[in-house]
Amino acid sequence: MLSFGALAFAAPWALAGLAALPVIWWLLRVTPPTPRRVAFPAIRLLLDLRPREETPARTPLWLILLRMLLAAVAILALAQPLLNPSSGLHGSGPLVLAVDDGWAAARNWRLRQETMVELIDRADRAGRRVVLATTAPAGEAPRPLEPMRATEARLAAQALAPRPWPVDRTAAAERLGALRLEGAANVVWLADGIESLDARAFGERLQRLGGLQIYTDDGDGLARLVLPPRTEAGELLVPVRRARAQGEEQLFVRASAEDGRLLARETVRLAPGQRGAEARLELPLELRNRVHRIEIEGEASAGTTVLFDERWRRRPVGIAFAGTLDASQPLLSDLHYLQRALAPFSDVRIGTVADLLRRELAVLALPDSATPTPEDQQRLQRWMEEGGIVLRFAGPALAQQPDAMVPVTLRRGDRQLGGALSWSRPAPLAPFDPSSPFAGIAVPKDVTVNRQVLAEPAIDLNQKTWAKLVDGTPLVTGERRGRGWLALVHTTANTEWSNLAISGLFVEMLQRVVTLSEGVAGTTAEGTLPPLETLDGFGRPHEPGTGVAPIAAGAFAGTPVDPRHPPGFYGTTQARRALNLTQSVTDVTPLASLPSGAQTLSYGSAGEVPLRPWLLVAAVLLGLLDLVVGYALRGLLTRRRLVRAAPAAVAFLAVLAVGGLEPRAQQTTNDEFALRATAETRLASVRTGNAAVDAVSRAGLTGLSSLLVRRTAIETAEPMEVDVERDELAFFPLLYWPITAEQPGLSARAVTKVNTFLRNGGTILFDTRDQGMGAASAVTGGGMRRLRQLAQGLQIGTLVPVPPDHVLTKAFYLMQDFPGRYAGGQVWVEQLDDRVNDGVASVVIGASDWAGAWAVDEAGRPAFAAVPGGERQREMAYRFGINLVMYALTGNYKADQVHVPAILERLGQ
């Protein structure tokens, strides 16, 4: 690189072309003489002829200077000039790039990759090799670090992606310590801006290799966290954390179903100086049980994504009660305490055992006041064998008359701790064993038990004990009954025998019992949970890789996220558990432990500005100016020609200038549009001017095109969007045209273009998208009225409902209904004579919002729910789309097959 202060040339060898300017000067001094106009009469022609030899005229000096400037500008453009070039690399060794590629780097990953490529380009120009070291564990044994060529490093950097687990800078420092380099390296640490215990040691390790530069995010670019929600009064409280408490921020937290449908969206405001806040999501029971994931809108990161399993879903819980509640003394009733403790996280139902078992339940609680009859015990036994959980509470009735509906053998009577006639004191609870369903719950010291029923000693008593007092006597026992559980709390559900019922521990213990129910990914000490679906660093779901290991069910709650156990779903499709990154990463703070002497830079700071695009535009403009001057000097540019050519020239220069001043903007000319449209088969949607509707149309045709490639022989490329006023329509076999109220009417030119498209065999699917408002609205609503207004002037034949034997019903799939996002609508087609376009209808009209059913998000998941038929309805919508594309491409060849028997019979005659 050749540098002159703020200006540098990445290809200085091209400047050698400036030495040719004198030769160019000499060549440009001569120009042919201007042609003469002579009257045709022969005599006049002979009189005016001069037998003298004419010499060429001299080229004007200003024209020579113009052409010299053109040549100089072209040579300078080839030299790739750079404005504000970055400083050269330090030292004499290679460029060492240490990249934080953990979950926290996902937010501004594109900016990090651009910085990587820019640094590698700088090393390439300096002839340096590159060492690329990542700090997030890769899962498999890492390869030793070694310098590589810049081209290889560039490919490796472009292939990097953030990983969904934290970085391990200590292990990365060990790998860098084994690196042997010749000379002092130029070391650059592309940090994620998040503090860790080993950050300073890692920076010091890098400094030993050479001069250190650290790129880090500012406050707006640092990663955020969404923590697992908690329940309160029927609401989901979703904690949101940010690293730096600077400025005011407004975030949107959204809850979505498994099919991608949006269920809730709430605003979170972070005031200046505030690092955390909570989003309150209030959802009905049915919608809450459908929540699949919660995330921050617009942020693709594993740290801002929380997957949901049955732990956050409200399960139906029954409380058996056969008597009448004394409204004057509710605090004496065990029903009161059970109902208050279960209400925040479950759907509580109260009734007799027989009535409750007729409905769907996850857990049935039996307080001591609801002693089960022999018939009830038989019902409960069958229900537990099918997967139900019975949670029974002791009391005076059970103490005096034990029955078989208990997990352990009980002594008759009860044990009293404390009181005027007892030497003992109320006993607190002992910490829960790791194998207990209550493992991990903190035990308050102020929770004590005054009375309890005692279990008879047995060999398997310890295995059945879920909770015990400090003296070792069981407080909660349980055993398997078929696929379900029978559990017993050896004290009452009210405050008569203990203060457990008025503690937060009581609520947490009941919540753990509910999570054991059938259909919930229960945590037991047995078995393992295989991976079902894992998340990448951007929070997108993927099939689990070969290196992902199952998790022991009993240790699931304490499993950290790492390469062996990435975030995602584990278990079975019927009972799965969600492992979230934020179960182990609960806070983020800015990176502050930086080594002294290191240079700190920010991503996206002003860097090199390439001047080559500007110079190329200037060269083209000078060339056009020289062309105009040349025509003028030869007398070929008359005033009439100049007037005719002026508008086109001005338009061309304007487009060229705008394209040069904004080289990165996507300026689509007609030639580029035609090239894209004709290079491959593409579907297209009509631009309506409504950004939301146009986005759904693009997403819908993207989903349909993807399915066409997978299921048929049609190779469709990415769909396009057309403007019927400006773009050519003939390149597309099918146009999807959504109707909106604000869509402007068609000009006469657009009407002509659309009629030409239809006349030449094109197909248009008009979709009013208002079937969801009811059948009457789909026929007489605003969408259909607006379509009639837009269609004025279009040559559309008589419309009839799709006949049962129409080719659309059998072009690829056999079908009679054509649902979209909404079902039940009527589809209309043109009734044409066989002599017009071979009888192929050019217009199909409906109101079912087919693009909404076809639409997929960036991860390939359905973007909207199909109502009311769900995924089966979506599949039929896809089939209609495939049939429609086949119909548009192949016409009525399927209709011809209907006549095969008659043709064969005629040939036989």
Disulfide bonds with the S-S distance in Angstrom:
none
